[in-house]
Every structure is written in C-alpha cells, then in structure tokens.
C-alpha cells in the first residue's frame, strides 16, 4: 500500500487474534497486488494494456463495482474526482522543478474519465491513459479487511492503512478510541482529539505526500482541470477528515472537499450529512467531528 499499516484487535486468545489478523492482511495484499499502479505485474497494469486495444476488455465484478463507484464520484464532483490522473501524479512526483505549461498540457492530454468508454462491464481507453486508484482502493481495502474481521466475530479493534481507518467497535470496556487529528503544518502537534466507537475515518491533506519545490510544498491531490496540486496555494483547504459508515465513503468525501475551493469544500461537507473536520490555510478549524479541540502553541 506504500504506507505504514496496522491492525489492532481484542480477542479471547492470541491464536484467535493472529488468525483474524492473517485473514485481513491476506486480503489487503490481494488488493495491493491486483490494483497497485506501482507494480508492472498487477491486474490493473495488464487491464490498462488490454483496454487500449480495439474492443477493449471485459472486467471482473469487483473491478466493475469500483469503476462504477468512481464514475458516480466523477459525476457528483463535476469531473474533479477522476481516477485517470496517473500521468499528472507521475509528473509531479518525478521532478524537482515546477512543470512548465507544455509538460502539464501533455499530462492533461492523457487524463480524463470522460475519454473512457465504460458501459458497466467493458472498458476501452485511449492509448497513454493510465488509472490511479489510490483514492479508492486503499479505503476499499480497509472496508474489506474490517468486513472479514466483523464476519469472523471481532467487535473491538481497528484497521489502519496509512491513516485511513475502520473501527470495529470500542474497547471491550466500552471506552471509545481517542484519535488525534494531525496538524498540517506541525505534524507532531495534533489540532483536535476525536472519540470514535465505530465506522470509517479518512483524512485528506497536503501534508503527508507532497513534493517540495523551491521552498514551496505541493500536495499529491492533483486537479484534473488545471493539472496543478490542490490545497491552500490554490485557495483550497489544507486538510479534511470525515467519519462515515464506510472508509470508502469517508475517503471520497474528504478528497472531494479538498478538490474544491475552500468555501465550496466546506459547503459540500455541510451538505454531506456526515461528521467532518476541516483545517484551512490559516489553521482555522471547522466541523462537527472534533470532541476536544487542542490549542496550538
């Protein structure tokens, strides 16, 4: 998954806990092997090659469900949530200077879900277009691992893949999990603490994965319209955390809010019906998620 991962479980015996852990870990590895864009031998890499051929390729049911979900998010976001931005992400990840207009234009020409032919089963793409499912699969993997654990009878613990989490239930004595919301500027200085019992929690921001060019920070969330990273420098939010019934939904809402300008992002969060917390470029905190704001020094 390209990030630190953790599963914490309460169980009657160590053997039961280890068995649950192994089943969840195996599922996460399965999804990483299937959908990673870092692996040339992944199912996603092979599927992209097949989809660029005449007639495209028919995809399996799991992939179809993920693509249908991505298309829904694309429509809801007016094209801002786009899983075809691999060329843009690769451009910003690989350079030490700000890309020029020609480089960005060339990457944008290889981007765009509206250029994909998708009927719910068959996939056809233009040559050069590549998928980046990083904004979908990691959260989906959290939900899949947590679902297996719940089905196996675990009711206390959590799954954490790089800060995308699902809580199976509180501590056995009923106490909630205390989760700190990270400060985008001072990563070791949380801005809020949240009491959580169950559900999915996901955070998006410009503070974990980013490129630093000429003293300025550029986050990993790229606008498919402009080809530039979103965030404070683009009048957007600095970080968003969302609590939802699934980690996949929480992650999508958090990412969508980051893709919009700050005022529109906050309006979108308010209309979502979920608990959320946003941090602006000025460190202003908004939302209903924090139970215990922590004053920054």
N, C-alpha and C positions, 0 to 999 in steps of 0.2 A: 504493500500500500504506500510505500515511500514515506512512512511516518511512524512515530512510536505508537504501539498498540498495546492495550491492556484489557484483560477480562478479570473481574473480581467477583467471586461467588461465595455465598454462605451455603454449606451443605452439612449433612449429618456426619459424613466421614470424608476423609481426604480422597479416598478412592472414588466416591461419587462425584466430588468436585473435579478431580482430574479427568474423569470420563466426560463430564459436561464440557470442560474446557477443551478437550481434544476434538469433540464434535464441532464446537463453534469455530475453533481455529482451522479445522479442515475446510469448513465452508468458506471462511474468509480467503484462504489460499486458493480455493477453487475459483472464486470470483476474480481474484487478482490475476490468476493465470488466464482466465477467459477474456477479461476486458482491459487489461493494462495496455496503455499506449507506449509504455517503456519497453515492452517485450516484442521482439520481431516474431516470436513463435506463438503469440496469443491468438485466440479465436478472433478477436477484434481486428488484428492486423491482417489475417487471412481473409476475413469477411470484406474488409475495405478493398482488397485487390479484386475479389470476385465481383463486388458490387460495381466496379468500374468497367466491367466487361459488358458487351451487348446482352440485354435481357436481365442484367443484374443478378441478384441472388435471393433465394427464399431463406428467411432467418428462422431460428427456433423460437418457441413460445416465450421463453424468458427474455430474450433479446427484443422480441416484438413488444412485450409489455413495457420494457424500459424505453424503447423508441416512441411508443405511443404516449408515454408519460412526458418525455422530452418535447414532443410536438405540442402537447397541451400547455406546457410551460412556455414554449415559444409563442403560442397564440396569446396567452394571458399577458405576457410581458411585452407584447407588441414587437417581438423579434429580438429582445435584449437577452433572453436566456436561450443560448444557442450552443449545441453540443458539437458544432463543426468548426470550432475556433482553434484547432490544434496548430494550424500554421501560424496564427498570431501568437499563441503561447510559446511556441518554439522560437519564434523570432525574438521575443523579449527575454526569454530565458538564456539565449545563447550569445548575447552581445554585451559589450562593455560600454558602448556609447548609445545615445538615443537614436533609434532608427530614423532614416530620412523618409520623406514622403513616398519615394519610389518603392522602398522596401515595404512600408506599411501597405501601400496600394497593391503590391504583388501578393502579400499575405491575404488581404481582403478579397482578392480575386479567387482565392481558394477557400473561402468561407461563405457560409450561408445555408441554413436549413431549407430556405425556400428554393434552393437549387437542387435539393434532394427529391428524388421520386420515391415516394413511400405510400403504399396502399394498405398498410397494416400487416403485410407479410413479405412482399417483395421489395427489395431495396436496390435502387440504382443511383449512382453518384457520378459526377463529372471527375475526370482524371485530376489528381492532385488534391482533392478534398479529403481531409482526414478528421476522424472523430476524436473528441476528448471527452470521455465520460467521467472525468474526475469530479464533476459537480453532481453526479448522480450515483455512481456505483459504490463509492465509499459509504455513503449514507444507507444505500440499499443493503450493503454487506452488514452494516450494524444491525439493521432490522432483521435480516435473515439469521444472523448469529443469535440475536436475542430471542427470535421466534423459536429456534431449535431448543434453546435453554428453557424457555417457558413450557414448551411442549413436553420436555423431559422432567418437569416438576419444580424447577428452580423459581423461587419467588423473591429472592433477595440478592442483589448484586447489580452489576452493570457491565456493559460492553463499551469500550472506548477505542475508537480508531482515529487517532490524530485529532482528538478534541471533538469529534462527532460521537455522541453518546446515546445509549438507551438504558434506562433504569428499569430493571425487572420488578423492583419493589423496594421498600425501605429496609433499613437494618432489621434484624429479627425482633428487636425490642420496640419497633415502631418508629424509631428516630429517622428523620429524613437524611438524605445525603446533603452535605454542605459543599456547594460548588462555587468556586471563585470565578468571576468574570474578569478576564485579563485586560489590563491597561494597554492600549495600542502603542503608547509611547514608552512607558516603563513596564516591560513585560513581567517583571517580578513584583509589580505593585498592583494588586487587583483593585478594581474600582467598585466592585459590589460582590456580595455573597448571596447565593440563592439556595433556598431549601427545596429539595426535589424528592418526590416519592416514586414516581413512575413516569414513563413517557420518553420521547426523544428530544434531545437538546443538541442544537447545532449552532455553530458560530462562523461568521464570515468576516474577513477583515483584510487589511493591507499590511499586517504586522508579522505574520508567520512566514509566508512565502512571498518574497519580493526580490527585486533587483535594485541595487544602489548604484546610480549613475551620476557622476559629478556632484556628489553630496546629497542628491535627492532620492527618495525612496519611491519605487514604482511597484505596486502590488501585482498579484498573479491573476486577478479577475480583470479580463480584457473586454472592453465594449466591442461587440461585433459591428457596430455602426461606425465608430471612429478609428478602431484599431489601437486605441490607447488604453492603458490601465485606468480603471475607475478608482475613486477614493477622494480624499479631501482636496487633492490638487485639481480634480475635475468637478468640484462643488458637490461631491458626494459625501456619504458617511464614512467614518473611519472604521467602525466595527458594528456588527449586529449579531445578537444571539436570540434564538427563538425556541420556545418549547411547544411541542406538538404531539399528537398521538403516535406519530412515527418519526424516525430520524430523517427519512427521505423528505417528508413534507417540511420539517423544520429547516433542513438544509436548503431546500428550494426557496422558501420564503426569505430566509436570511440573505441568500445570494441575490434574489430579485431586488430586495431593498437596497443592497449595495450598488446594483447596476443603475438605479435611478438617481437623479439629483436628490439632495438631502430632504428637501421638503416633500417631494413626491414619494420618496422612500418611506418617510415617517407616516405619510397619509396611507400608503399601501399597508404598512404594518398595522395601523389602527383599524383598517377595514378587514384585516385577515381573521379577526376573532380569536387570535392566539395570544399567549403571553410573550412579551418580547422586551428587549432592551437594546437601545442604540446609543452609540457614542459618536459625537460629532467631531469635526476637525478641531473645535475649540474645547474638546473634552466634556462638552455638555452631555448629560445622561438623560435619556427619556425612556419611557416604557413602564410596563406593569410587571416585569419579571423579577426585578431585584427586591429582595425582602430586607436587605440590610446594606444600604449604600455605605461605602467606606471612603472617608475623606482622604483625598490625595494631598500629600505634603507639597 
